[in-house]
Amino acid sequence: MKLVIIESPFKREALKKYLGQGYEVFATKGHIRDLPQKNFGIDLKNNFEPKYEVVPDKKELIKELKSRAEKADEVLIATDPDREGEAISWHVANILGFDNDKECRIQFNEISKKAVTKALEKPRKIDLKLVDAQQARRVLDRLVGYKVSPILCKKIAPKLSAGRVQSVALKLVVEREIEIEKFVPEEYWTVNALLKKGASQIKAALATFKGKKFVPKNKEEVDELLKVCQGKEFLVKDVKKAKTKSHAPAPFTTSTMQQDALNKLGMSLARTTSSAQQLYEGVDIKGEGKIALITYIRTDSVRISADAQNACREFIKNKYGDDFVPAKPNIYHTKESAQDAHEAIRPITMDITPEMAKETLSSDNYKLYKLIYERFLASQMSEAEYSSVTINFDCEDYGFKVSGKTMEFPGYTSVYKEFVEEENKEGMAGKLPKIEKDELLPCEKIIPEQKFTKPPTRYTEASLVKAMEEKGIGRPATYAATITILQSRKYTLKEGKYLLPTELGRKITAYLDQFFSSVINVKFTAYMEGRLDDIAEKEEDWRSVVSNFWNGFEHLLARADASSVTMKEPPKETDIVCEKCGSKMLIRSGRFGEFLACSNFPKCKNTRPLDSSKKVAGVCPECGGEMVERKSKKGKVYYSCDNYPECKFMSWDITTGKKCPKCGNPIIQKGKTTKCSNNDCDYKEEN
């Protein structure tokens, strides 16, 4: 019997289908050995030696693993095909007593018969360069997290944390908000002329004045234009016709999948990550049992295998025809900073279409699989072709322009249309009537419109992932976790789809900018990602990389810790009376959060939980807990469950604790009316 060790137990069923007889599969359920959970775990005096220990709740699992390994004829370690997976393999091998030369490591980018069979043919040694790169990342993250977080707790408030990547992502959100606040709108005007050509009306946009690009900045400039052009005919200066093409987008990487899932499907990072994991590990498909549908989901590569490409091109030819298959296969180039360890995210087989899988997939899994399938299909299809016409008009010294675009061949757009932020482009039209150079067209009306420049747009989860990727902050496996932790720690909050920094988040960023700006910034963080790549690819010594970082970092720590600068909130006065001495109680902060303390301290040392003053309003429909009245950053009242973080239910209205018998949404109290919170549901209760 051969033992195959994997991370996730959810892969087991799909994998066993391809291993066949003579193999047993054992799941470690993630890390089994790691840095300590409750102490630093790095020996600074011994060349940054990590003090690994068995994960506390994995002791029994390790006993079972050792027992099975002893009985096995061969042990193969098939953890995930990335640096973290390689490190987990190394920890497993150490626990089992394997030496570094043992060829026990197998990996596959997809759970398919072909990939698994190929991996079994030639086990390899564990790649210690990848392990070292991951060790360096863990040590660097531990140095920043464990050394900076206590300073934040001391200087700002208890229970705060900093992170090498986390704090830079927060900085991006904060800096964007500051940009928005400092933004001063500038006036400008658009001017459109409605021109007549037979029965057609053409809307041409102002473009130039005396041959130079021109946008009116005030009403006076517009009035001057109207004075000159009103009632005049417009001369057709030139008609430019062109054939244009649009190339298909590359197949998904982790970040582009996350962006498209939010933009097109409205799926949060957490939902997308969960769904993608299930599609990779295996889902139930009618007539097939449990099988994996997509390749590995943590990747920054757009490369695909020749086999997958050929299969896709054949599928396109059979379903859409020869015209939709490009003469040469579409090849996409991965950016230089990418690790390019695996292929792009794609379906394992084109034979299982989204519609075939729809019956047994969850709603999220179906929508995401369809998105991945269609993106990959489109990536191997022919270009879309358009006929475009641009007409320039002159009226005295002013130039106007209109462009029309019609599709001649849909190509890849027949399967997949890229997401484009809504924007109102002036001077764009559909199909235009036939117009010749030197024609004179009458102008029916000139329409000026005052506008103002808009501030930068706040980040969404999707655009923050895009920014992190473009700036080289973090890696595919860390994007979702980083953004999620900012929200869970209340450093950012979501308003609609947009991310806003909280006052606490802004305060943390301001403090880090004051004392750690040389380390916690975009440029340095991207540089360190490059150094981690050097360890993995160029055999750089990981301890030297960490040492160089620490030599500068420890001086920053000492300066921050010794400084008298503090951003702690002063105690807040309340109207609550101390039951022991009659003085007013104050809200203070401590290790375990806010609490009430007597203002007559030290004469009176009375304290009590802050919860005793909370305003309860309603019952949580999810867990039955108390709903507590709270206020948002902007002063709006909302209600959230007092059992947070175990229960994360919140509502803008008082909830009764019951759910609608018609649609299952919470029942709310609106004034004297008790009704369903779903505005599309007409359910009401008689009071």
SVG drawing of the C-alpha trace seen along z (x, -y; Angstrom):
<svg xmlns="http://www.w3.org/2000/svg" viewBox="-54 -86 77 88">
<polyline fill="none" stroke="black" stroke-width="0.4" points="0.0,0.0 1.2,-3.5 0.3,-6.5 -0.4,-9.9 -0.5,-12.8 -2.5,-15.9 -3.6,-19.1 -7.4,-19.3 -9.7,-16.4 -12.1,-17.7 -9.7,-16.6 -9.7,-13.0 -12.7,-11.7 -11.8,-13.3 -8.2,-12.2 -8.9,-8.6 -10.8,-8.1 -7.5,-8.6 -5.1,-6.8 -6.9,-3.5 -6.2,-0.4 -3.1,-0.2 -3.2,-3.8 -4.4,-5.4 -5.0,-9.1 -4.4,-11.0 -5.2,-14.8 -3.2,-17.0 -6.0,-19.6 -3.5,-22.4 -0.3,-23.1 0.8,-20.5 3.9,-22.3 4.3,-26.1 5.7,-29.0 4.1,-29.2 0.7,-30.8 1.3,-32.5 4.9,-33.7 7.5,-35.2 9.2,-31.9 12.2,-33.5 15.7,-33.2 17.2,-36.6 20.6,-35.6 20.8,-32.4 20.6,-33.7 16.8,-34.0 16.3,-30.3 12.5,-29.6 11.2,-27.6 8.7,-25.4 6.2,-23.5 3.4,-21.0 0.1,-22.8 -1.7,-22.1 -4.8,-20.5 -2.9,-18.3 -1.1,-16.0 -3.5,-13.1 -3.6,-13.6 0.3,-13.3 0.2,-10.1 -2.2,-8.6 0.0,-9.9 3.1,-8.3 1.3,-5.0 0.1,-4.9 3.4,-6.0 5.2,-3.2 2.9,-0.6 3.1,-2.0 5.4,-0.7 5.9,-4.2 5.0,-7.7 4.3,-10.4 3.6,-14.0 1.1,-15.8 0.5,-19.2 -0.5,-22.3 1.8,-23.3 3.0,-26.5 5.7,-27.8 3.4,-27.3 2.6,-23.8 6.3,-23.0 6.9,-24.2 4.1,-22.0 5.7,-19.0 9.0,-19.8 7.4,-19.9 5.6,-16.6 8.9,-15.0 10.7,-16.3 8.0,-14.9 8.2,-11.5 12.0,-11.5 12.8,-11.8 16.1,-13.2 16.3,-16.0 17.4,-13.6 14.3,-11.4 12.2,-11.6 8.8,-11.8 7.3,-14.9 4.7,-14.9 2.6,-17.8 -0.2,-18.4 -1.8,-21.6 -5.2,-19.9 -6.9,-16.8 -7.3,-14.9 -6.4,-11.4 -3.6,-12.6 -2.1,-15.1 -2.2,-12.6 -0.7,-9.7 2.1,-11.9 2.9,-13.1 3.1,-9.5 5.6,-8.5 8.4,-10.6 8.5,-11.8 11.1,-14.4 13.0,-15.8 11.4,-18.6 12.6,-21.9 14.5,-23.6 14.7,-26.9 11.0,-27.2 10.9,-26.1 13.5,-28.8 11.5,-31.5 8.4,-30.6 10.4,-30.5 11.8,-33.9 8.2,-35.2 7.0,-33.7 9.9,-35.1 9.6,-38.6 5.9,-38.7 6.5,-37.5 9.1,-40.2 6.8,-43.0 3.6,-41.6 5.1,-40.7 7.3,-43.8 5.1,-46.6 1.7,-45.4 2.7,-45.8 3.8,-49.4 0.5,-50.2 -1.3,-48.8 0.9,-50.9 0.6,-54.1 -2.9,-54.0 -5.3,-51.3 -5.3,-47.7 -5.7,-44.7 -4.3,-46.3 -2.1,-44.6 0.3,-45.6 1.4,-43.5 4.1,-43.7 1.5,-43.5 -1.7,-44.2 -0.5,-47.7 0.5,-48.7 -2.9,-47.7 -4.5,-49.8 -2.2,-52.7 -3.6,-52.5 -7.2,-52.8 -6.3,-55.6 -4.4,-57.6 -7.2,-57.3 -9.6,-58.7 -7.3,-61.6 -7.1,-62.3 -10.8,-62.4 -11.1,-64.7 -8.5,-67.1 -10.0,-67.0 -11.2,-70.4 -13.7,-70.1 -12.9,-72.1 -15.6,-73.4 -15.7,-72.4 -18.3,-72.3 -19.3,-69.8 -20.8,-71.1 -22.7,-69.0 -24.1,-70.1 -27.2,-68.3 -26.6,-68.2 -29.1,-67.1 -28.4,-64.7 -31.5,-63.8 -33.7,-62.0 -30.8,-61.3 -29.6,-63.4 -25.9,-63.4 -24.6,-64.4 -21.1,-65.8 -19.0,-66.8 -16.8,-69.9 -13.1,-68.8 -10.9,-71.7 -10.4,-75.5 -8.0,-76.9 -6.7,-73.4 -5.9,-72.6 -7.7,-70.4 -10.3,-72.5 -12.5,-72.0 -14.4,-75.2 -13.7,-76.0 -16.5,-78.5 -19.7,-79.9 -18.0,-82.9 -16.1,-80.6 -19.3,-78.7 -21.2,-81.9 -18.4,-83.0 -18.8,-79.7 -22.6,-80.0 -22.2,-83.6 -20.0,-82.3 -21.6,-79.0 -25.3,-79.5 -27.3,-79.2 -24.2,-78.3 -23.8,-75.3 -21.0,-72.8 -18.5,-71.8 -17.4,-68.2 -13.6,-68.6 -12.7,-64.9 -14.2,-61.4 -11.8,-58.7 -12.8,-55.1 -10.9,-52.2 -11.1,-48.5 -10.3,-47.8 -9.8,-44.6 -10.1,-43.7 -8.0,-40.8 -9.4,-38.3 -8.4,-38.7 -6.0,-36.3 -7.3,-33.4 -7.8,-34.1 -5.1,-34.6 -6.2,-34.7 -6.5,-38.5 -8.3,-38.8 -10.8,-36.1 -11.4,-37.9 -11.9,-41.2 -14.3,-39.8 -16.3,-37.8 -17.0,-41.0 -17.6,-43.3 -19.7,-40.9 -21.3,-38.6 -21.3,-40.7 -19.4,-38.0 -17.2,-39.2 -13.6,-38.0 -14.6,-35.6 -17.3,-34.0 -15.1,-33.8 -12.2,-32.2 -14.5,-29.7 -16.2,-28.8 -13.0,-28.5 -11.5,-26.2 -14.5,-23.9 -14.3,-23.8 -10.6,-23.0 -10.9,-20.3 -14.0,-18.6 -17.7,-18.9 -20.6,-16.5 -21.6,-16.3 -24.5,-14.2 -23.3,-11.0 -19.7,-11.7 -19.6,-11.7 -17.2,-14.0 -14.7,-15.5 -12.5,-18.6 -13.6,-21.1 -10.8,-23.7 -7.0,-23.9 -5.1,-25.3 -6.6,-28.7 -3.6,-30.5 -1.6,-31.7 -0.2,-34.8 0.5,-33.1 -1.5,-33.3 0.4,-30.4 -1.6,-27.3 -0.5,-23.8 -0.4,-22.9 -2.8,-20.0 -5.4,-22.4 -5.0,-24.9 -5.4,-22.3 -8.5,-20.8 -10.0,-24.3 -9.3,-25.1 -10.9,-21.9 -14.0,-22.6 -14.3,-26.1 -14.0,-24.7 -16.8,-22.1 -19.2,-24.5 -18.6,-27.9 -16.8,-27.1 -13.4,-27.6 -13.7,-31.4 -13.7,-31.6 -10.4,-29.7 -7.3,-32.0 -4.8,-30.8 -2.1,-30.8 -2.9,-29.9 -3.3,-32.8 -0.2,-33.0 -0.3,-35.3 2.8,-36.6 3.1,-36.6 4.5,-39.8 8.1,-39.7 7.2,-39.9 5.0,-36.8 6.2,-33.6 4.7,-31.7 4.7,-28.5 1.5,-27.1 -0.9,-27.6 -3.7,-30.1 -7.0,-29.2 -9.0,-27.2 -11.5,-24.3 -9.8,-20.9 -11.9,-19.7 -14.0,-21.4 -16.4,-18.4 -18.1,-19.4 -19.9,-22.6 -21.4,-24.9 -24.9,-24.0 -24.1,-20.3 -22.9,-21.0 -25.6,-23.5 -28.1,-21.0 -25.8,-19.8 -23.6,-22.9 -24.5,-25.6 -25.5,-29.0 -22.0,-30.5 -20.1,-27.5 -22.2,-27.5 -21.7,-31.2 -18.0,-31.1 -17.4,-28.0 -19.3,-29.6 -17.2,-32.7 -13.9,-30.7 -15.1,-28.4 -16.2,-31.2 -13.1,-33.4 -10.8,-30.4 -12.9,-29.6 -12.8,-33.3 -9.0,-33.5 -8.5,-31.0 -10.9,-32.6 -10.5,-34.9 -10.4,-38.7 -13.6,-40.7 -13.6,-43.0 -15.2,-46.4 -15.8,-49.1 -15.2,-52.5 -15.9,-56.0 -14.7,-59.3 -16.1,-62.5 -14.6,-65.9 -16.6,-69.1 -15.5,-72.7 -17.6,-75.7 -15.5,-78.8 -12.5,-78.2 -14.3,-75.4 -13.9,-71.7 -16.5,-69.0 -16.2,-65.3 -18.3,-62.2 -17.3,-58.5 -19.3,-55.5 -18.5,-51.8 -20.2,-48.8 -19.3,-45.1 -18.4,-43.2 -17.4,-39.9 -18.0,-39.1 -15.1,-36.7 -14.5,-36.1 -17.2,-38.6 -19.8,-36.0 -18.8,-34.2 -17.3,-36.7 -17.5,-40.5 -15.0,-42.3 -16.1,-44.4 -15.9,-48.1 -16.7,-50.8 -19.7,-52.8 -18.6,-56.1 -20.4,-58.6 -18.1,-59.2 -18.9,-62.4 -18.9,-62.1 -19.6,-58.4 -22.5,-57.1 -23.6,-53.8 -24.0,-53.5 -23.7,-56.8 -25.4,-57.9 -23.3,-58.2 -21.4,-61.6 -18.9,-62.9 -16.0,-65.4 -16.8,-69.1 -20.6,-68.6 -22.3,-71.3 -24.8,-70.2 -27.3,-72.4 -27.1,-72.6 -30.5,-72.2 -29.3,-72.9 -26.2,-73.4 -26.4,-71.9 -23.9,-73.1 -23.7,-71.3 -21.8,-72.4 -19.9,-69.7 -17.3,-69.3 -14.3,-67.0 -14.8,-64.1 -12.5,-62.9 -10.7,-59.5 -13.0,-56.6 -12.8,-54.7 -11.4,-51.2 -13.6,-48.2 -12.4,-44.8 -11.8,-44.1 -9.9,-47.3 -7.8,-47.0 -6.8,-43.5 -5.9,-45.0 -3.8,-47.7 -2.0,-45.2 -1.1,-43.1 0.0,-46.0 2.2,-47.4 3.7,-44.0 2.3,-43.9 1.6,-40.3 1.0,-37.3 -2.2,-35.5 -2.6,-33.5 -2.6,-36.6 -4.9,-39.1 -8.2,-38.0 -6.9,-37.2 -5.2,-40.6 -8.4,-42.6 -10.6,-40.4 -8.4,-41.0 -8.6,-44.8 -12.4,-44.6 -12.6,-42.0 -10.3,-44.2 -12.4,-47.3 -9.6,-49.2 -11.8,-49.5 -15.5,-49.2 -17.7,-48.6 -20.2,-51.3 -22.1,-49.7 -19.3,-48.1 -16.6,-50.6 -14.0,-50.4 -13.5,-53.3 -10.9,-53.6 -12.3,-53.9 -10.9,-56.5 -8.9,-53.7 -7.5,-52.7 -6.5,-56.2 -4.8,-56.6 -2.8,-53.4 -1.6,-54.6 -0.7,-58.0 1.4,-56.5 3.1,-54.0 3.9,-56.8 5.6,-58.7 7.8,-55.9 7.9,-53.1 7.6,-54.9 10.8,-53.4 9.5,-49.9 5.7,-50.0 5.3,-51.5 4.5,-50.3 8.0,-50.5 9.8,-48.6 7.2,-45.9 7.4,-45.2 11.2,-45.2 10.9,-42.5 8.7,-40.4 11.5,-40.5 14.0,-39.4 11.8,-36.4 11.7,-35.5 15.5,-35.7 15.6,-33.1 13.3,-30.8 14.9,-31.3 18.6,-32.4 19.5,-30.5 19.9,-33.6 20.5,-32.8 17.2,-33.5 18.9,-34.4 20.9,-37.1 17.8,-38.6 16.1,-38.6 19.2,-39.9 19.5,-42.9 15.9,-43.8 16.3,-43.4 19.4,-45.6 17.4,-48.6 14.1,-47.6 15.3,-47.2 16.4,-50.9 12.9,-52.0 11.4,-49.9 13.6,-51.4 12.9,-54.9 9.1,-54.4 9.0,-52.6 11.1,-55.4 9.1,-58.2 6.6,-60.1 4.3,-60.4 0.9,-58.9 -2.4,-58.7 -4.4,-57.2 -8.0,-58.5 -8.6,-60.3 -11.3,-58.7 -14.8,-59.5 -17.2,-61.1 -20.6,-59.5 -23.9,-60.3 -23.7,-57.0 -23.4,-57.4 -21.0,-55.3 -23.1,-53.2 -20.3,-53.3 -19.5,-57.0 -21.9,-58.9 -19.2,-60.3 -19.6,-60.0 -18.2,-56.9 -15.7,-57.2 -15.2,-54.9 -11.6,-53.7 -9.6,-51.3 -7.8,-48.2 -6.3,-44.9 -9.7,-43.4 -11.4,-46.5 -13.4,-49.3 -14.9,-49.4 -16.5,-51.8 -14.3,-53.2 -15.1,-55.7 -13.8,-59.3 -13.0,-59.5 -10.0,-57.1 -7.8,-56.4 -10.2,-57.2 -12.8,-55.0 -11.6,-52.0 -15.0,-50.9 -15.1,-49.4 -17.7,-47.5 -18.3,-46.2 -19.3,-48.7 -22.0,-46.3 -24.1,-47.3 -24.8,-50.6 -25.6,-49.2 -29.0,-50.0 -30.7,-46.8 -33.1,-47.1 -34.6,-43.9 -33.7,-40.3 -31.2,-38.7 -33.0,-36.6 -29.9,-34.5 -28.9,-33.4 -31.5,-34.8 -29.0,-37.2 -29.6,-40.8 -29.5,-43.4 -27.5,-46.5 -27.9,-50.0 -24.7,-51.4 -23.6,-54.3 -21.6,-54.3 -18.7,-56.6 -21.1,-59.1 -23.5,-59.1 -26.1,-56.8 -27.9,-54.5 -27.7,-50.7 -28.2,-47.5 -25.8,-44.6 -25.8,-41.3 -24.2,-41.4 -22.7,-38.0 -20.3,-39.4 -17.9,-38.1 -19.6,-34.6 -22.7,-36.2 -22.2,-39.0 -25.8,-39.9 -26.6,-43.6 -29.6,-45.7 -30.5,-49.3 -33.9,-48.5 -35.0,-47.0 -35.5,-43.2 -38.1,-41.1 -36.1,-37.9 -38.5,-36.2 -38.2,-35.5 -40.7,-36.1 -42.8,-32.9 -43.0,-33.9 -39.3,-34.6 -37.3,-33.9 -35.9,-37.4 -35.8,-39.0 -39.0,-40.7 -38.4,-44.3 -40.2,-47.0 -40.8,-50.2 -42.6,-52.7 -45.9,-51.0 -45.6,-48.5 -44.1,-45.0 -43.1,-43.8 -40.6,-41.8 -37.3,-43.5 -37.4,-42.5 -38.9,-45.4 -40.1,-43.0 -42.1,-41.0 -45.5,-42.3 -45.7,-40.3 -47.0,-42.4 -48.1,-41.5 -51.1,-43.0 -50.2,-44.9"/>
</svg>
